[in-house]
Amino acid sequence: MYIGMEYEAYFKAMEQIMDACNGRPHWGKMHTKTMFELAEVYPRFSDFQQVRRAMDPTGMFMNAYMQTLFGKR
């Protein structure tokens, strides 16, 4: 998708297809899944959270979108 394009309907349709096929979103790409939904489909989500906090304890590499996926810190 290009900047400024309406992407919400496209993302929703793609996610429905991916959900039906047990697909999981790429963490570095935009999607509509919540932190809790990611934890359900990634069995080691909490392990990743620990490593992420250890590698970036001050949240330097976090942005507003990433905070919605991984928490404030």
FIGU-995792 format. One record per atom (N, C-alpha, C): atom name; residue in one letter; x, y, z. Coordinates in nm, 2 decimals. Layout:
// FIGU-995792
+----+----+--------+--------+--------+
| at | aa |     c1 |     c2 |     c3 |
+----+----+--------+--------+--------+
| CA |  A |      X |      Y |      Z |
...
+----+----+--------+--------+--------+
END
This chain:
// FIGU-995792
+----+----+--------+--------+--------+
| at | aa |     c1 |     c2 |     c3 |
+----+----+--------+--------+--------+
|  N |  M |   0.08 |  -0.12 |   0.00 |
| CA |  M |   0.00 |   0.00 |   0.00 |
|  C |  M |   0.09 |   0.12 |   0.00 |
|  N |  Y |   0.04 |   0.23 |  -0.06 |
| CA |  Y |   0.12 |   0.35 |  -0.07 |
|  C |  Y |   0.06 |   0.45 |   0.04 |
|  N |  I |   0.15 |   0.54 |   0.08 |
| CA |  I |   0.11 |   0.64 |   0.18 |
|  C |  I |  -0.02 |   0.72 |   0.13 |
|  N |  G |  -0.12 |   0.73 |   0.21 |
| CA |  G |  -0.24 |   0.80 |   0.18 |
|  C |  G |  -0.35 |   0.71 |   0.12 |
|  N |  M |  -0.31 |   0.58 |   0.09 |
| CA |  M |  -0.42 |   0.49 |   0.04 |
|  C |  M |  -0.50 |   0.44 |   0.15 |
|  N |  E |  -0.63 |   0.42 |   0.12 |
| CA |  E |  -0.72 |   0.36 |   0.22 |
|  C |  E |  -0.68 |   0.21 |   0.24 |
|  N |  Y |  -0.63 |   0.17 |   0.35 |
| CA |  Y |  -0.58 |   0.04 |   0.37 |
|  C |  Y |  -0.66 |  -0.05 |   0.47 |
|  N |  E |  -0.75 |   0.01 |   0.55 |
| CA |  E |  -0.82 |  -0.06 |   0.65 |
|  C |  E |  -0.90 |  -0.18 |   0.60 |
|  N |  A |  -0.98 |  -0.16 |   0.49 |
| CA |  A |  -1.06 |  -0.26 |   0.44 |
|  C |  A |  -0.97 |  -0.38 |   0.38 |
|  N |  Y |  -0.86 |  -0.34 |   0.31 |
| CA |  Y |  -0.77 |  -0.43 |   0.26 |
|  C |  Y |  -0.71 |  -0.52 |   0.37 |
|  N |  F |  -0.66 |  -0.45 |   0.47 |
| CA |  F |  -0.60 |  -0.52 |   0.58 |
|  C |  F |  -0.70 |  -0.62 |   0.65 |
|  N |  K |  -0.82 |  -0.57 |   0.67 |
| CA |  K |  -0.92 |  -0.66 |   0.73 |
|  C |  K |  -0.95 |  -0.78 |   0.65 |
|  N |  A |  -0.96 |  -0.77 |   0.52 |
| CA |  A |  -0.99 |  -0.88 |   0.43 |
|  C |  A |  -0.87 |  -0.98 |   0.43 |
|  N |  M |  -0.75 |  -0.92 |   0.42 |
| CA |  M |  -0.63 |  -1.01 |   0.42 |
|  C |  M |  -0.61 |  -1.08 |   0.56 |
|  N |  E |  -0.64 |  -1.02 |   0.66 |
| CA |  E |  -0.63 |  -1.08 |   0.79 |
|  C |  E |  -0.73 |  -1.19 |   0.81 |
|  N |  Q |  -0.85 |  -1.18 |   0.75 |
| CA |  Q |  -0.95 |  -1.28 |   0.76 |
|  C |  Q |  -0.90 |  -1.41 |   0.69 |
|  N |  I |  -0.84 |  -1.38 |   0.57 |
| CA |  I |  -0.78 |  -1.50 |   0.49 |
|  C |  I |  -0.67 |  -1.56 |   0.57 |
|  N |  M |  -0.58 |  -1.48 |   0.63 |
| CA |  M |  -0.47 |  -1.53 |   0.70 |
|  C |  M |  -0.51 |  -1.61 |   0.83 |
|  N |  D |  -0.61 |  -1.55 |   0.90 |
| CA |  D |  -0.67 |  -1.62 |   1.02 |
|  C |  D |  -0.72 |  -1.76 |   0.98 |
|  N |  A |  -0.79 |  -1.77 |   0.87 |
| CA |  A |  -0.85 |  -1.89 |   0.83 |
|  C |  A |  -0.74 |  -2.00 |   0.80 |
|  N |  C |  -0.62 |  -1.95 |   0.76 |
| CA |  C |  -0.51 |  -2.04 |   0.73 |
|  C |  C |  -0.41 |  -2.05 |   0.84 |
|  N |  N |  -0.44 |  -2.00 |   0.96 |
| CA |  N |  -0.35 |  -2.00 |   1.07 |
|  C |  N |  -0.23 |  -1.92 |   1.05 |
|  N |  G |  -0.24 |  -1.82 |   0.97 |
| CA |  G |  -0.13 |  -1.73 |   0.94 |
|  C |  G |  -0.11 |  -1.63 |   1.06 |
|  N |  R |   0.01 |  -1.58 |   1.07 |
| CA |  R |   0.04 |  -1.48 |   1.18 |
|  C |  R |   0.10 |  -1.36 |   1.11 |
|  N |  P |   0.07 |  -1.24 |   1.17 |
| CA |  P |   0.12 |  -1.12 |   1.12 |
|  C |  P |   0.27 |  -1.10 |   1.14 |
|  N |  H |   0.33 |  -1.03 |   1.05 |
| CA |  H |   0.47 |  -0.99 |   1.07 |
|  C |  H |   0.48 |  -0.87 |   1.17 |
|  N |  W |   0.56 |  -0.88 |   1.27 |
| CA |  W |   0.56 |  -0.78 |   1.38 |
|  C |  W |   0.60 |  -0.65 |   1.33 |
|  N |  G |   0.68 |  -0.64 |   1.23 |
| CA |  G |   0.74 |  -0.52 |   1.18 |
|  C |  G |   0.65 |  -0.45 |   1.07 |
|  N |  K |   0.53 |  -0.51 |   1.05 |
| CA |  K |   0.44 |  -0.46 |   0.95 |
|  C |  K |   0.31 |  -0.42 |   1.02 |
|  N |  M |   0.24 |  -0.32 |   0.96 |
| CA |  M |   0.12 |  -0.28 |   1.02 |
|  C |  M |   0.01 |  -0.39 |   1.00 |
|  N |  H |  -0.07 |  -0.40 |   1.11 |
| CA |  H |  -0.18 |  -0.49 |   1.11 |
|  C |  H |  -0.28 |  -0.45 |   1.22 |
|  N |  T |  -0.39 |  -0.52 |   1.23 |
| CA |  T |  -0.49 |  -0.48 |   1.33 |
|  C |  T |  -0.49 |  -0.56 |   1.46 |
|  N |  K |  -0.40 |  -0.66 |   1.47 |
| CA |  K |  -0.40 |  -0.74 |   1.58 |
|  C |  K |  -0.35 |  -0.67 |   1.71 |
|  N |  T |  -0.40 |  -0.71 |   1.82 |
| CA |  T |  -0.36 |  -0.65 |   1.95 |
|  C |  T |  -0.25 |  -0.73 |   2.01 |
|  N |  M |  -0.19 |  -0.67 |   2.12 |
| CA |  M |  -0.09 |  -0.74 |   2.19 |
|  C |  M |  -0.14 |  -0.88 |   2.24 |
|  N |  F |  -0.27 |  -0.88 |   2.29 |
| CA |  F |  -0.33 |  -1.00 |   2.34 |
|  C |  F |  -0.35 |  -1.11 |   2.23 |
|  N |  E |  -0.39 |  -1.06 |   2.11 |
| CA |  E |  -0.40 |  -1.15 |   2.00 |
|  C |  E |  -0.27 |  -1.21 |   1.95 |
|  N |  L |  -0.17 |  -1.13 |   1.95 |
| CA |  L |  -0.03 |  -1.18 |   1.92 |
|  C |  L |   0.01 |  -1.28 |   2.02 |
|  N |  A |  -0.01 |  -1.26 |   2.15 |
| CA |  A |   0.03 |  -1.36 |   2.25 |
|  C |  A |  -0.04 |  -1.49 |   2.23 |
|  N |  E |  -0.16 |  -1.49 |   2.17 |
| CA |  E |  -0.23 |  -1.62 |   2.15 |
|  C |  E |  -0.17 |  -1.70 |   2.03 |
|  N |  V |  -0.12 |  -1.63 |   1.93 |
| CA |  V |  -0.07 |  -1.70 |   1.81 |
|  C |  V |   0.08 |  -1.72 |   1.81 |
|  N |  Y |   0.15 |  -1.65 |   1.90 |
| CA |  Y |   0.30 |  -1.67 |   1.91 |
|  C |  Y |   0.32 |  -1.73 |   2.05 |
|  N |  P |   0.35 |  -1.86 |   2.06 |
| CA |  P |   0.36 |  -1.92 |   2.19 |
|  C |  P |   0.47 |  -1.87 |   2.28 |
|  N |  R |   0.57 |  -1.81 |   2.22 |
| CA |  R |   0.69 |  -1.75 |   2.30 |
|  C |  R |   0.68 |  -1.60 |   2.30 |
|  N |  F |   0.57 |  -1.54 |   2.29 |
| CA |  F |   0.55 |  -1.40 |   2.29 |
|  C |  F |   0.61 |  -1.34 |   2.42 |
|  N |  S |   0.59 |  -1.40 |   2.53 |
| CA |  S |   0.64 |  -1.34 |   2.66 |
|  C |  S |   0.79 |  -1.35 |   2.66 |
|  N |  D |   0.85 |  -1.46 |   2.60 |
| CA |  D |   1.00 |  -1.47 |   2.59 |
|  C |  D |   1.05 |  -1.35 |   2.51 |
|  N |  F |   0.98 |  -1.32 |   2.40 |
| CA |  F |   1.03 |  -1.21 |   2.31 |
|  C |  F |   1.02 |  -1.08 |   2.39 |
|  N |  Q |   0.91 |  -1.06 |   2.46 |
| CA |  Q |   0.89 |  -0.94 |   2.54 |
|  C |  Q |   1.01 |  -0.92 |   2.64 |
|  N |  Q |   1.05 |  -1.03 |   2.70 |
| CA |  Q |   1.17 |  -1.02 |   2.79 |
|  C |  Q |   1.30 |  -0.98 |   2.72 |
|  N |  V |   1.32 |  -1.05 |   2.61 |
| CA |  V |   1.44 |  -1.01 |   2.53 |
|  C |  V |   1.44 |  -0.87 |   2.48 |
|  N |  R |   1.32 |  -0.83 |   2.43 |
| CA |  R |   1.31 |  -0.69 |   2.38 |
|  C |  R |   1.34 |  -0.59 |   2.49 |
|  N |  R |   1.28 |  -0.61 |   2.61 |
| CA |  R |   1.31 |  -0.52 |   2.72 |
|  C |  R |   1.46 |  -0.52 |   2.76 |
|  N |  A |   1.52 |  -0.64 |   2.76 |
| CA |  A |   1.66 |  -0.65 |   2.79 |
|  C |  A |   1.75 |  -0.57 |   2.69 |
|  N |  M |   1.71 |  -0.58 |   2.56 |
| CA |  M |   1.80 |  -0.52 |   2.46 |
|  C |  M |   1.77 |  -0.37 |   2.44 |
|  N |  D |   1.65 |  -0.33 |   2.48 |
| CA |  D |   1.61 |  -0.19 |   2.47 |
|  C |  D |   1.54 |  -0.14 |   2.60 |
|  N |  P |   1.62 |  -0.14 |   2.71 |
| CA |  P |   1.55 |  -0.11 |   2.84 |
|  C |  P |   1.49 |   0.03 |   2.85 |
|  N |  T |   1.54 |   0.12 |   2.77 |
| CA |  T |   1.48 |   0.26 |   2.78 |
|  C |  T |   1.37 |   0.28 |   2.68 |
|  N |  G |   1.35 |   0.19 |   2.59 |
| CA |  G |   1.25 |   0.20 |   2.48 |
|  C |  G |   1.29 |   0.29 |   2.37 |
|  N |  M |   1.42 |   0.31 |   2.35 |
| CA |  M |   1.47 |   0.40 |   2.24 |
|  C |  M |   1.42 |   0.36 |   2.10 |
|  N |  F |   1.40 |   0.23 |   2.08 |
| CA |  F |   1.36 |   0.19 |   1.95 |
|  C |  F |   1.21 |   0.17 |   1.93 |
|  N |  M |   1.13 |   0.21 |   2.03 |
| CA |  M |   0.99 |   0.19 |   2.03 |
|  C |  M |   0.93 |   0.32 |   1.97 |
|  N |  N |   0.81 |   0.30 |   1.90 |
| CA |  N |   0.73 |   0.41 |   1.86 |
|  C |  N |   0.59 |   0.39 |   1.90 |
|  N |  A |   0.50 |   0.48 |   1.87 |
| CA |  A |   0.36 |   0.47 |   1.92 |
|  C |  A |   0.30 |   0.34 |   1.87 |
|  N |  Y |   0.32 |   0.30 |   1.75 |
| CA |  Y |   0.26 |   0.18 |   1.70 |
|  C |  Y |   0.32 |   0.05 |   1.77 |
|  N |  M |   0.45 |   0.05 |   1.79 |
| CA |  M |   0.51 |  -0.07 |   1.85 |
|  C |  M |   0.46 |  -0.07 |   2.00 |
|  N |  Q |   0.44 |   0.04 |   2.06 |
| CA |  Q |   0.39 |   0.04 |   2.20 |
|  C |  Q |   0.25 |  -0.03 |   2.21 |
|  N |  T |   0.17 |  -0.01 |   2.10 |
| CA |  T |   0.04 |  -0.08 |   2.11 |
|  C |  T |   0.06 |  -0.23 |   2.10 |
|  N |  L |   0.17 |  -0.28 |   2.04 |
| CA |  L |   0.19 |  -0.42 |   2.02 |
|  C |  L |   0.26 |  -0.48 |   2.14 |
|  N |  F |   0.36 |  -0.41 |   2.20 |
| CA |  F |   0.45 |  -0.46 |   2.30 |
|  C |  F |   0.44 |  -0.39 |   2.43 |
|  N |  G |   0.36 |  -0.29 |   2.45 |
| CA |  G |   0.35 |  -0.22 |   2.58 |
|  C |  G |   0.44 |  -0.10 |   2.58 |
|  N |  K |   0.43 |  -0.02 |   2.68 |
| CA |  K |   0.51 |   0.11 |   2.69 |
|  C |  K |   0.66 |   0.09 |   2.70 |
|  N |  R |   0.70 |  -0.02 |   2.77 |
| CA |  R |   0.84 |  -0.04 |   2.78 |
|  C |  R |   0.87 |  -0.18 |   2.75 |
+----+----+--------+--------+--------+
END
